[in-house]
Amino acid sequence: IDLDYTVDQYTVNVTATVDCFTNSFTGAHKLHVVAVEDSYNYPASTTTQDVFHYVQRKMFPNGQGTVLNALTDGGSQTVDLSYTFVAGAPAQGNYKLWTDMDHLTLVAFVQNTSTKKVHQAAILPMEVAIGMKEDIKEHGFALYPNPTNGLVNIGLELPHSGNAQVVVTNVL
C-alpha cells in the first residue's frame, strides 16, 4: 500500500494505492484507512489515566472500509478518500481531535472480508509543514538577520493556528 495525503486546513485528502504481487489472494477484500491521534493529555479525566496514546479518531470513509476489485498479480487499485476534522472536545460518536493535525497518523490495511486476514499494511505520520515544496511567500515567511552571527529570528504566518517545526540543516 502506498499512502499519500494533502491537508487543507482540517480537511485530509488521502490517496491509497494498493499493488498486488501475487494471484494467491482469493475472495473479497477491503481497504481500511484509519486516522489515529498519536497522543494527547487530558488532565480532567475521570480515571487515573491522563495521557492517551494512539487513539483511533476516524475510519475512512467509515468502519466498513472500501471494497476492492479482485486482486490480481501486477494489478493496482487507487482509492481517494477525504474527511474534514474539527478540533476540540471529542466525545463518543464524534471525530473531533484533542490536538491538531500534526498529531495524526494514517494507518491503512487490506483485509480479506471472510477470513479477516490482513495482507498488506502501511503507516504514514502526517506532518502539516511549510517547506520548499510549498509557496512560502503565500504564508508570510521571514528569516533575519541574514547573514547572522548565530542568532536568527523566524517569522511565519499560517492560515490556521497550530505548531510549527523548524529543521535546520547544514548543507556541508
N, C-alpha and C positions, 0 to 999 in steps of 0.2 A: 504494500500500500504506500503510495506517495501522497503525502498531505501538503497542502498549501493553503494559505488564508490571506485575506485582506481585512482591514478594520477601518470602518468609517464611523467615528465617534464610538458608540457602543454596539454597532452592527458588525457581526462577524460573518464573513462570506468564506465558506470552506469549499475547496475543491479536493476531492479524494479520487485518486486513480488506482484501480485495482488491476494488477498484472497477474496473469495466470501462467505458470510454468510447467503444468502437467495436465494430463487428461484424466487423472485419477479422482478428481472431485466430482462425485455423483450427487444427485439430489439438489434441493433448493438451498440457496444461500442468501444471506442478508448482510449488508454493510451497516454497522453501528458506529456512529461518531458521537463522542461524549465530550462535553466541556467540563473540566474539573477545576475547582478553585483550589490552588495549591496550599494556602494557609491563611488563617485569619485568627485574630484574638477577639474573644467575646467575654469580657470580664463580668458582664451581667448574667452569665449562665446560671441556671438553677441547680447545676451539679458542680462537682469539684473540677470538672474539665472546662478550662477557659480557652485553650488553644486547640484549634481544629485543623487537620491536615487532609488534603486530597478529598475534598467534598464534591460529590457529583452535583453539578448545577443544571445541566440541560443535555438531553439526548436529541440529536438532530435526525430527522425532523421531529421524531418522537420516540418513545420506547420500543415501538415496533420495528424500527430500522428501515432500511431501503432495500427492496428486493433487487437482487442482481440477476441478470440473464444467465443462462447456462455458462459455467466457467469452462473454457476450452484452452488447451495449450497454445500459448502465444497470443491469446486474446487479451484485450484490455477494455475496461469499462470506467468511465468517468462520471462522478456524481457531484453535482453542485448543490450546496445547502446553505441556508442563511438564517440568522436569528439576531434580534436586537435585544440586548440585555439592558437592565435598569440596575443602578447601584443603590444599595441601602435597604435595610430591613427585610432580609429574606425570611420566608415563612413556609410552612407546609403548603405545597401546591403552587408556589410561585418560583420563578427562576432568577430572582434578584441576587445581586452579588454583595458580599460584605465589603469587599475591597474594590479593586479596579481591574481593568482589562490586562494589566501587566502581570496579574497573578493567576492567569488562566493557563491551562494546558489542554491541548486537544489529544484525545485518545481515539483511535479507530481500530476496528477489528472486523474480520469476515467470519461469519459463523454459519455452520450447517444448521438449517432450521429443525431437522428431525433429530440429529444426534447431539446437537448443541456444542459440537467440537469447534474450536476456534482454529482457523487455518493460517491467517495472517494477522499481524497487528502492527500498529505504528503509534508513536507518541511524538508530539510536537509542542514544546513550550511556546507560548505566544509572547512576543516582545513587540510592544507598540512603541516604536522608536523613530526618531527623526535621524536620518543618516544621509550619506552621499547619494543614495538611490532615490531620495525624495527631494523635492524642490524646497531647499531650506530658506530661500528668500520668502516664500509664501508664509513661513512660520515666524519670521522676525528673529533670525539668529544673529548674535553678535559675539565676537571674541576680541578682547582688548586687554592691555595694550599689545601691540604687535610691532616690533619684537618685544619680548618680555624678559625680565630678569629672574624669572622663576614663579612669580605670582601672576595669575591670569584671572580675568573676570569673564563669565559666560552669561549671556542674556538669551532667553529663549521664550518666545510667545507661542503657546499651544492653543489649539481650538477648544480644548476642554481641560479641566483640572486633572491632575494625576502626578505620578512620579516620573522623573526623567533619569536616565542612566547615562553617564558620560564615560567613554572609554578613551584613554589617552594612549597612543601607540607611537613608539619611536621607530621611524621607518628605517633607521640604520640597523 
